[in-house]
Amino acid sequence: MELSGKKVMIMVAELFNDYEFIYPYYRLLETGAHVEVVGAKAGVVYSSKVGTTAKSTAAAKDLNPAEFAGLVIPGGYAPDFMRRDPAMVSLVRELTNQGKVVAAICHAGWMLASAKILQGRTVTSYFAIKDDLIHAGANWVDQEVVEDGGLITSRTPDDLPAFMRAVVGALGRV
C-alpha cells in the first residue's frame, strides 16, 4: 500500500459534492492511508447536495496538523460553510505552512482564499469562483489539475482521476 501509515484528512460540511468526497475518501483508504473525516464538530452527520451522508470522525479544533501528511477539501457548497469555522480554516493554513499537501477541488478554492494562502500561487477551480481566487492573489489557469508545491487543485468531478493521482503522488513524497 503506497500510503500505509500516513494520516490524511478529508473535510466535510453540509452540501458537500458527493463525488468529490466519496472518490477521494475511498481512493485514500485504498492506498492504506488512515483517513480522518474532519468537520466543525466530531460525530456530526452531514448531508451532501443530493442527500448522501458522511459522519465526521474528528473536529478541526481537536487536531494537530503536524500529525497529518495532508488534506483534501471537496467542493459543492460545503466550502462556504467550512470557511465560517476558524479551526477548519486554520488547519488549511497550518498544513500549508508546514509544507504538507493541501488539495482542493471545484468550489474548495474558497477555503484556500479564506486561509490566505493563494498569494502568488497557481491554481485552478470551478470557473464560477475564478474571480474570488484571483482577488485572493492567485494566478488562475483552466487545467484539469494544477500542482504548485504541495497545493493541488482541480476543477470538477470530471477531473477526479487526475486530481487523485496527483494527490496520492504528493502524499507519497511527504
Protein Blocks (a to p, Z undefined) as FASTA:
>chain_A
ZZgoiacdddddehiafklmmmmmmmmmmnopacddddfbehiacddfkopacddfbdfk
lpcfklpgbdcddehjllmmmmmpmklmmmmmmmmmnopacddehjlmmmmmmnopmgop
acdddfklmmmmmmnopacdddfbdcehjbccdfblmlmmmmmmmmmmmmmmZZ
